[in-house]
């Protein structure tokens, strides 16, 4: 039995649902998805993980098996539009290239590329939406028309389509693995020569990806290509890492598995007590390359790294 709902702050706010006989024996998350097919799966997951869903008054995991007659209460459930980024400023963000078809934004470190919760402001996609409200009509999703995603702790260049035609073209280019991405990173240890890191990555589930050092990925577009820039002292090296069809945390996980973790990486290494890496992850997406969606010509755009990557800063700390 459904006992009513109301709309509050653009979210679906529910009271209670009684589990009918036909739903007995199914998982909690499946039950909610079946009852509210118009609600995104991420909303169901977010509500359950946030404790907004209770069974018999108790917070329950998504795999909880329901029984006939139990009461499922939901404090709030975000609708699809609630996941659109809130148009907002983003301190430290900038536009390094723009024409009528495409733009390249510079994301600051410690900022989300796209919303991780409903009605979230202060994201790069929210910054894009403030500059170009029309992109929400082209791709009404959390990331809008951004073509790459950077981790929260990573700074750097992110391209975005500004028209439907550019979105279609560049999304295909991304799927084909021909949008190039080059990163600047400070790593532990000496890297005297260029190296390809070909370890297979299992990125399914959890926050930390698993690297399979015993198995090479058969697709070179999934490899990380490392090139030393210069020694940074204290047994560290400034390197460039290039990827095309990157997986989640690929550069961070690959370098850590190869014995050269990125300085300041809280997930795959340790944060130093002082100097580079204490205040941020030393990983910056400095360059993107792709074919222009209107002309087909090669386009290379650089997002300059911050002062923490300069020789003077690295040598003084």
N, C-alpha and C positions, 0 to 999 in steps of 0.2 A: 504494500500500500504506500502510495506517495502522498505525504501530508503537507505539501505546499512548498513554495519557494518565493523568493523575492529578489529583485535586482538591487544591489548595493555597491556603489563605487565601481560599476561596470562589471562586477563579478556575479556569478550565479551563487546566491546564498541559500542553502538548503536547510531543511529541518530534519526530516527523517524518512527512511525508506525501509519498509518491511520486506524481508527476503521471502519471495513466494516459493511454492513447491518446485516449480520448474527451474529455479535458480539454485536450489540446494546442491551443494557439492562443488560449486565453482569458486574460483579465486576472487578475492575482494576487488582487485584491479579490473578483472574481466567483467565483474558485475557492474561496476560503475561505467565502464566503457560501453557496455551493452545498453544501459539505461540512458546514457547521454552520448549517443554516437556523434553529435555535432561538436562535442567538446574535445579538444586535442588530447592525445595520449599523455603529452607532457604535463597537462594540467592535472590529470588523475595522479600521475606519479608525484608531482610537486605537492599536491594536497595530502597524499598519504604520508610522504616522507616528512612533511611539516607538521604532522599530528592533527591536521584539520579533519581527518576521517576517523571515526570511532565505531566500533562494533560492540554493542551492549555496554556502551559507556567507556570502553577501553581503547586506547590507541592501538592500531593493529598494522602489521606489515602487509605489503601488497599481495603476498602469497597466502594470506589467511583464508582458509576454506570456510565458506559460509554454510549455514544450516537454515532450513525453513523456519520462519518465525522470528529470526534474529532481527534486531533493529540496527540499521546502518545510519549514522548521523554524519552530516557533512557541514562543516562550518562555512566553507566557501570553496568554490570551484571556478577557476578562471576560464573564460570563454576565449575563442580564438583571437579576437581583437585585443584582448588584454595582454597578449604577448608581443604586440607591435611595440617597438621602442618608443619611449616618450621623447618627442623632439626637445633637445636640450643642448646647452653648451657643454663642452668637455675641456676643462683646463689642460693646456699642453697639446691639444690636437690642432692640426693645421691641414691646409690643402696645398700640396706641392705641385700638382698638375691638374688642369681642368680645361676641357673644351666642350662643345655641345653634346658629345657622345659619351665621354668617360671622364672620371676624375680619379686621382690617387690621393688618399688621405694618409696623414702621419698619425698613428696612434701613440699616445703616451704609455709608459709602463704603468702597471697597477690600475688598469681599466679594462672592463669587459668589451670585447668586440661587439657582442650582441647581448640582449637581456638574458639573464639566468633565472629571473623570477618575473611574475606578472607586474606590469606597470612600473618597470624599472627605468629610471632616468640615469644620465651620466654614462652612457655607452657610446661607442663609436658609431653604431648604426643610428642611434638617436641624434648624434651630431650630424650625420648625413641627412637624416629626415628633416632636421631643422633647416639645413642649407637647401635641400631639394625635396620638398614635400611630395612631389609627384612620384617618387620612387616607391612609395607605399602602395600605389596602384599597380605598379609593374610587378612587384613581388611582395605580397602582403604576408611576410614571414619575419621572424625576429631579426634575421640578418639582412633583410631587404635585398638590395642588389650588390652587396659587398661580395667580392669574388674569392677572397681568402679570409681565414680566421687566424688571429694570433692569440696565444695564451694570455691570460690576465696579466702576467708578469712581463710579457714581451712587448717591446715597443717597435714601431716601424711602419713600413709602407703597406697599405691595403687598397687595391684598386676597386672601383665601383662603376657599374654601368649606369648611365643617366637616361637611356631610352629603352623601349621594349626591344628594338632591333639590336641594340648593343648588348642587352642582357642575353638574348638568345644566342648571339654569336660568341660572346665571351664565356658563357656557361659551357658551350660545346668545347671551346678551347681548353677550359679547365678540365673537363672530363677526359680530353685527349692527352692531358699532361703536358701541354705546351705553354703554360704560363710559368715562366721561370721566376724563382725566388732566391735571392742571395742574402745571407745573414752575416753579421759581424758578431763574433763572440769571443770572450776571454775564457780560456780553458786551463785546467790544471795540467801540469807536465809539459815536457818538451815535445813539440811537433815539428820535426826537422824538414819534412817533405810532404807533398800532397798524398792523401790517402782516400780511397773510397771505402765507405762503411756499408757493407751489403747485408748485414744481419736482418733476418726476418723479424717482423714486429707483430705481436698479438695485442691489438688495441681494444679488444672487446671487453667491456665492463670494467668497473673500478676506476680509480683516479690515476693509478700508475700503470703504464703499459709494460708488457713483458717482452723482453728481447730474447730471441732465439739465436744465440751465438753459434750453435751447432749447425744452423741451417741458413743458407743464403737465400735471399729473396730472388726469384728468377727474373723479376722485372727491374731492370736498371733504373727505371724512373722512380722506383721506391728507395733507391740508395741515397745516402748522404755523402756528398763529395766535399772533402776538407782540404783547404789550401792555407798554409801558414802565411801570415802577414809579417809578423815580427815577434821576437822575444819580448815579453813584458816583465821580465825579472821575477824573482821569488818563485822560480820553477813554474812559470806560467807562460802561455803563448796566446797571442791575439791571432785568431784564424777567421777565415771566411768559410761558410758552409752553404752549399748550393743544393736545392731540391726542386723537384717539379711536381710530382704527385705525392705530396707529403701526407703522412698519417699523423694522428694526434700525438704530440710530444716527440715526434720523430727525431729531430736534431738533438734534443735534450737526452733522450733515452739512448740513441746511438752513441753519442759522445761519452756518456757515462759508462756504457758497456765496453767501449774501446779503451777505457782507462783515462779518459780526458773529460771529466765532468765539467760542466759550465760553472764558473765561479758564481756563487750566490744562489745556486739551485736548491731550494728547500726540499724538493721532492726526490731528486736523484743524487744529491750530494749533501753538503752542509753549508750553512752560511758562516762566513768568516767573522771573527769578532771585530774586525776593523778593516778599513781600506776598501778596494773595489769588491763589490758583491755584498757588502753589509747592508746597503740601502736598497738594492735592486738586483734582479737577475741580469747578468751581463750578456744579454742576448738581444740583438736589434736587427730587424728586417730592413736592411739598407737599400735594397733594390728589387724592383719587379720589371720583368720584360714580357711583352705580349704583342700580338698583332693588333693594330688599330682597327676597331670594328667597322669603320667607314671606309678607310683607305687600304687596309690590308698591310700597311707598312709597319716595319718593326718599330716598337716604341720602348724606350728604356727610361725609367723614372727612378731617381734616387731620393731617398729620405735621409738626410744627413744624421749621423749618430750624435748623441749628446756629448757634452764635455767629459763625461766619465769614461769615454773611450779614447780620449786623446793621449798622446805620448806623455805630455806634461803631467796629466793627472795620474796615469799609471806609474810613472817614474817617481812621483812625489809621495805615493802612498804605499 
